[in-house]
Every structure is written in C-alpha cells, then in structure tokens.
Amino acid sequence: MSALLTNANQLKCAAQGRGDTELPASVHEDILAEYMAILAKGTDFHEGLPPLVPKTGSRGRKPRRPGHNLLIRLRDFRDDVLRFLTDFDVPFTNNQAEQDLRMMKVRMKIPGSFRTIEGARVFADIRSVISTARKHGLNILEIITVPPAQIIARL
C-alpha cells in the first residue's frame, strides 16, 4: 500500500509539473483498482488468521488486530485517503500542519507553560507570523521587527 500511494503521489507531482489540474481518468481508475485489490488481499489475510481471544466479560465487537483495523479505516475512508489525486490543492501528507503545531505542543510541555490565555494568544500570533514568513521565503528577523501593516503588505 505504501508503494502504491508513493507512486500515486509521484504521478500527481508529474502531472502538476506538466501543468495538469487532474490525473487522466484511466490512471486514476488504475490506482483505485490496485488500492482496492491491496485492501482485499490484506482483509483476506487478516480474516484467515485465528481470531483474537476477547477479554473475559468484555462486550461489544470482537477484537481485531491493529493491521486489520487499519485496513478497515483505509476502506471506509478511501475517498479521503486518495483525495490528493482528485484535488491537487490537497497535499499528500499533513507534515506541514504537524510542523506548524509542533512548537505549540513543545511550549505547552515546558513547566509553567502559559500563565494566561493572553500569553498563549501572543505566542500563537508570533509563531503564525514566523511560520508564514518562512513559507514565503522571507527574512524572519526582518519580518518580526516591522509594523504589522508592512508585514501584511509583504505577504
């Protein structure tokens, strides 16, 4: 599955490089068919394994292995997983979003953390400006020393 998704992303990037706004329908259908075949093969594998023994007195659905749960989620959320193929504005990974949140999480772990809500807001505003400046290739030190109106004009 990993190889399929990586190859699909490479096809998307190549199409974007050519100036296309979508993949050809035949390519998209081939990717989708292979995706479903991989899911079917994985599901068959997991359903062929001996069932997990439920905890005594447990209720609800029968327990499944983590790989089986992943396959079910990949099946149920297929359109969301493959959205990067149909909407070229959607990135292949969410790495950028995670990177933007990482500093806030690190700051929250520091003893004492934020003393007030206002302090948290100021920190978030500053981090947002720095992150946006970095994404636009601007000098961060220069950006944080100019008035907000000039920052907006530069972006």
DABELQUI-V247071 format. One record per helix or strand. SS is the DSSP state (alpha for helix, beta for strand). FROM is the first residue (numbers start at 0). LEN is the number of residues. If there is no record, write none. Layout:
{{SS:FROM:LEN} {SS:FROM:LEN}}
This chain:
{{alpha:1:16} {alpha:24:24} {alpha:65:11} {alpha:77:4} {alpha:82:4} {alpha:94:15} {alpha:116:19} {alpha:139:6} {alpha:147:7}}
